[in-house]
Amino acid sequence: MQKRKVFVDSSVLIRGLLFEETNSALIVKMISRKELTGVINLKVAYEVLDVLKHIKDKDFASSSFSFVHSAFEIIPEEKYSLEMEKLRGTIKEKDLEHLATAYSMGVAIIAYDKDFNGKKNYFTPKKFLESMNLKTFDTEY
C-alpha cells in the first residue's frame, strides 16, 4: 500500500522539531519513520532554517535543515507555478506557495495557520492525526 503524502507547513515543522509532546512532533516522527511521506517546497525549508536560527542557534538550525532535506520530498517550483497563478488572490501571499504546492500534488496540507481555514484538505496537526484514528495531545498543534 502506498504511503499517504502530506504537505507540512513550516509552523508544524518548527513546533515538531522544538517541542516533543505535540501533535506536530508526532507528525514529524511519522515522516522520519517513513509512515507518511512529507512534502514541502524550498520556501518551507528556508523558513524553518531562519526561524530556528533565531529561536535556538545555528547548529540546531543546521541539523534541522539537514533532517528536513533528507526526510521530506522537496517539490520544485516549476511543479506548482501554474497552480499559484490559479490560486492567487484566494489566500494571503505568504501562504500562496504552500497552498499551491499541496494542491498541485493533490495532498492534504497540515498547518497551524488560520489563513488556511476553509481550504480543501486543510488539517491542523491534531485534526490530521484524529482523521487517521491516532492518539493525540490536547493542543491543536
C-alpha positions in Angstrom: 0.0 0.0 0.0 1.3 3.4 -0.9 2.1 5.7 2.0 -0.1 8.8 2.4 1.6 12.0 1.2 1.1 15.3 3.1 2.3 18.8 2.7 3.7 20.0 6.0 3.8 23.8 6.7 6.8 25.4 8.4 4.6 26.1 11.5 4.2 22.3 12.0 7.8 21.5 11.3 9.1 24.2 13.7 6.8 23.1 16.6 7.5 19.4 15.8 11.3 20.0 16.0 11.2 22.2 19.1 8.5 20.6 21.3 8.5 16.8 21.9 4.9 16.4 23.3 3.0 17.9 20.5 0.9 16.7 17.6 3.3 18.4 15.3 6.1 16.2 16.7 4.0 13.1 16.2 3.7 14.0 12.5 7.4 14.8 12.1 8.2 11.4 13.7 5.8 9.6 11.4 7.6 11.1 8.4 11.0 10.3 9.8 9.9 6.7 10.3 8.5 6.7 6.7 5.0 6.0 7.9 3.9 9.2 6.0 5.6 10.9 3.0 6.1 14.6 3.8 6.3 17.1 1.0 7.4 20.7 1.2 8.8 23.4 -1.0 12.1 25.2 -0.7 10.3 28.2 1.0 9.3 25.9 3.9 12.8 24.6 4.2 14.3 28.1 4.4 11.5 29.4 6.8 12.4 26.5 9.2 16.1 27.3 8.9 15.6 31.1 9.5 13.2 30.7 12.5 15.3 28.0 14.2 18.4 30.2 13.8 16.7 32.9 15.8 14.9 30.7 18.3 17.7 28.3 19.0 21.2 28.5 17.4 23.0 27.9 14.1 23.9 24.3 15.0 20.4 23.3 15.8 19.1 25.1 12.8 21.7 23.5 10.5 21.0 19.9 11.8 17.2 20.5 11.4 17.7 21.8 7.9 19.7 18.7 7.0 16.9 16.5 8.6 14.3 18.3 6.5 16.2 17.8 3.3 16.7 14.1 3.9 13.3 13.2 5.3 11.0 15.3 3.1 10.3 15.4 -0.6 11.0 18.9 -1.8 8.8 19.9 -4.7 10.4 22.3 -7.2 8.6 25.5 -8.1 8.0 24.5 -11.7 5.7 21.8 -10.5 3.3 24.2 -8.8 3.8 27.6 -10.5 0.6 27.2 -12.7 -1.4 26.4 -9.5 0.0 29.5 -7.9 -1.4 31.6 -10.7 -4.9 29.9 -10.3 -4.9 30.4 -6.5 -3.5 34.0 -6.4 -5.9 36.2 -4.5 -7.6 33.3 -2.7 -5.2 33.3 0.2 -2.6 35.6 1.7 0.6 35.9 -0.5 2.7 34.5 2.3 0.8 31.2 2.1 0.1 31.1 -1.6 3.2 28.9 -2.5 2.4 26.4 0.2 -1.3 26.0 -0.8 -0.2 25.7 -4.5 2.3 23.1 -3.7 -0.3 21.0 -1.8 -3.0 21.4 -4.4 -0.6 20.6 -7.3 0.4 17.4 -5.6 -3.1 16.5 -4.6 -2.2 16.1 -1.0 -3.6 17.3 2.4 -2.0 20.4 3.9 -1.1 20.2 7.6 -0.6 23.6 9.2 -1.4 25.5 12.2 -2.4 28.7 10.5 -5.9 30.2 10.5 -5.3 31.6 6.9 -5.9 28.0 5.6 -9.3 27.7 7.3 -11.9 26.8 4.8 -9.4 25.5 2.2 -10.0 21.9 1.0 -7.8 19.2 2.6 -6.5 21.5 5.3 -5.9 20.0 8.7 -4.4 21.2 11.9 -1.9 18.6 13.3 -4.5 17.3 15.8 -7.3 17.0 13.2 -5.0 15.2 10.8 -4.0 12.6 13.5 -7.6 12.2 14.5 -8.6 11.6 10.9 -6.2 8.6 11.0 -7.7 7.4 14.3 -4.4 8.1 16.1 -3.8 9.2 19.7 -3.3 12.9 20.1 -2.1 15.5 22.6 -4.7 18.0 23.8 -3.4 21.0 21.8 -4.3 21.6 18.1 -0.6 21.9 17.2 
